[in-house]
């Protein structure tokens, strides 16, 4: 799986703190209830935007390389 550098979609900051691990979101849509798989929640330290990632997400602190394939 491809690794990507963390970047906030709002302010493009690459700094975030873990706000929660193994978080499951439950809810209801129309007449169906749902429960998500465990998620990791990160909060951008610059603007406070919350980002949700599943277990498949991998992050690196390196800048994206120029030889992406």
Backbone bond lengths (Angstrom), bond angles and torsions (degrees), N, CA, C in turn:
res aa  C-N    CA-C-N  psi(-1)  N-CA   C-N-CA  omega(-1)  CA-C   N-CA-C  phi
1 X - - - 1.457 - - 1.527 109.59 -
2 X 1.300 115.77 141.73 1.457 121.59 -177.78 1.525 110.78 -71.20
3 X 1.309 116.00 137.49 1.460 120.13 175.77 1.519 108.30 -96.53
4 X 1.323 115.56 140.53 1.454 120.19 179.36 1.517 108.71 -127.50
5 X 1.318 115.25 147.14 1.458 120.12 175.41 1.526 108.02 -73.23
6 X 1.318 115.46 139.07 1.458 120.55 178.91 1.523 109.68 -65.66
7 X 1.313 116.23 132.13 1.463 120.81 175.68 1.522 108.06 -146.90
8 X 1.314 115.66 124.85 1.466 120.06 178.50 1.529 108.93 -65.58
9 X 1.332 117.92 131.46 1.468 119.85 179.88 1.530 113.20 -69.04
10 X 1.330 117.72 -15.41 1.461 120.61 -178.82 1.525 111.52 -91.24
11 X 1.341 116.42 -54.16 1.472 119.07 -173.74 1.520 113.48 -115.37
12 X 1.333 118.62 0.74 1.467 124.50 178.20 1.524 114.22 67.18
13 X 1.328 117.85 13.07 1.462 120.95 177.33 1.522 109.59 -69.28
14 X 1.334 116.87 149.71 1.463 119.92 177.41 1.532 111.12 -108.80
15 X 1.336 116.57 18.62 1.458 121.11 178.86 1.526 109.44 -110.94
16 X 1.330 115.38 128.00 1.461 119.80 179.21 1.515 109.23 -148.48
17 X 1.330 115.65 155.92 1.453 120.95 175.39 1.522 108.45 -116.07
18 X 1.324 115.98 152.06 1.462 119.70 178.64 1.526 108.44 -77.23
19 X 1.319 115.71 121.45 1.459 121.07 179.45 1.522 110.47 -95.48
20 X 1.335 117.51 -19.56 1.456 120.67 178.75 1.512 110.87 -177.27
21 X 1.327 115.69 147.19 1.460 121.08 176.96 1.520 108.35 -123.50
22 X 1.325 116.43 149.20 1.465 122.88 -178.20 1.530 111.53 54.52
23 X 1.322 115.48 41.83 1.460 122.07 178.62 1.519 108.62 -85.03
24 X 1.328 117.24 132.86 1.464 121.09 174.89 1.522 107.86 -115.18
25 X 1.315 114.81 132.03 1.459 120.42 179.83 1.516 108.29 -102.74
26 X 1.305 115.36 126.90 1.466 119.06 177.15 1.519 108.39 -114.53
27 X 1.305 115.03 156.56 1.452 118.54 179.80 1.507 110.94 -176.82
28 X 1.311 114.98 -171.84 1.453 120.45 -179.60 1.509 108.53 -137.73
29 X 1.329 115.19 134.01 1.456 121.17 176.29 1.513 107.31 -124.41
30 X 1.317 116.45 118.86 1.458 122.70 -173.13 1.525 107.50 54.05
31 X 1.349 119.56 -115.26 1.466 118.80 -178.68 1.525 112.05 -108.96
32 X 1.333 117.87 16.82 1.461 121.10 -177.86 1.524 110.87 -115.67
33 X 1.325 116.24 131.44 1.458 121.03 174.98 1.519 108.17 -91.13
34 X 1.321 116.31 151.14 1.463 119.30 179.00 1.531 110.09 -141.88
35 X 1.321 115.16 159.53 1.453 123.42 175.29 1.517 106.79 -140.49
36 X 1.320 117.51 125.61 1.460 120.15 -177.10 1.524 110.88 -77.98
37 X 1.318 115.13 166.38 1.464 120.39 170.88 1.530 107.00 -70.92
38 X 1.326 118.44 163.66 1.471 119.57 179.95 1.530 111.63 -58.64
39 X 1.317 115.62 133.65 1.453 121.70 -177.85 1.525 110.61 -121.26
40 X 1.324 115.60 154.01 1.457 121.55 170.15 1.523 106.38 -102.31
41 X 1.319 116.15 130.92 1.457 121.13 -179.14 1.522 108.93 -108.38
42 X 1.328 115.47 123.60 1.460 120.93 176.35 1.522 108.50 -112.84
43 X 1.337 115.88 146.16 1.460 121.54 178.23 1.519 107.84 -120.44
44 X 1.329 116.05 124.91 1.456 121.18 179.00 1.527 109.11 -62.44
45 X 1.344 116.37 130.54 1.460 119.45 -178.36 1.530 112.28 -76.99
46 X 1.333 117.18 -15.90 1.469 119.42 -179.86 1.528 111.83 -88.34
47 X 1.340 117.99 -51.97 1.473 119.09 -173.84 1.526 114.03 -113.06
48 X 1.348 117.85 -9.24 1.458 119.81 176.66 1.520 114.80 87.00
49 X 1.332 118.31 7.48 1.467 122.06 -179.79 1.532 109.98 -68.43
50 X 1.323 116.63 134.44 1.462 120.93 178.79 1.524 110.51 -93.29
51 X 1.344 115.76 134.42 1.458 121.29 179.64 1.528 108.55 -122.17
52 X 1.308 116.75 139.32 1.459 122.33 -177.12 1.523 109.78 -115.99
53 X 1.329 116.41 131.57 1.461 120.61 -178.32 1.519 109.93 -135.02
54 X 1.331 116.79 144.53 1.460 119.91 175.57 1.525 109.24 -87.90
55 X 1.317 116.05 -177.70 1.464 121.16 -175.45 1.523 113.44 -65.94
56 X 1.330 118.28 -17.97 1.463 121.52 -178.41 1.525 112.15 -77.40
57 X 1.323 117.76 -15.00 1.462 120.67 -176.70 1.520 110.59 -71.96
58 X 1.318 115.64 133.23 1.459 122.00 175.55 1.512 107.36 -130.29
59 X 1.319 115.49 138.08 1.458 119.38 -177.10 1.508 110.43 -123.35
60 X 1.296 114.51 151.40 1.450 121.17 175.26 1.521 107.68 -130.22
61 X 1.317 116.61 150.79 1.460 119.84 178.69 1.511 111.25 -90.36
62 X 1.335 117.27 -3.28 1.466 121.19 179.64 1.522 110.14 -76.53
63 X 1.311 114.67 153.38 1.455 120.00 174.88 1.534 108.49 -70.56
64 X 1.322 117.88 148.81 1.470 119.87 178.89 1.528 110.11 -57.80
65 X 1.311 116.96 134.62 1.458 120.27 -178.86 1.525 109.98 -76.62
66 X 1.332 115.98 155.91 1.452 119.63 -177.65 1.515 112.81 -82.44
67 X 1.339 116.90 -8.32 1.470 120.16 -179.06 1.529 111.89 -104.65
68 X 1.347 115.44 44.34 1.464 119.01 178.93 1.514 109.65 -67.97
69 X 1.334 115.49 140.71 1.459 118.83 -179.34 1.493 111.21 -111.60
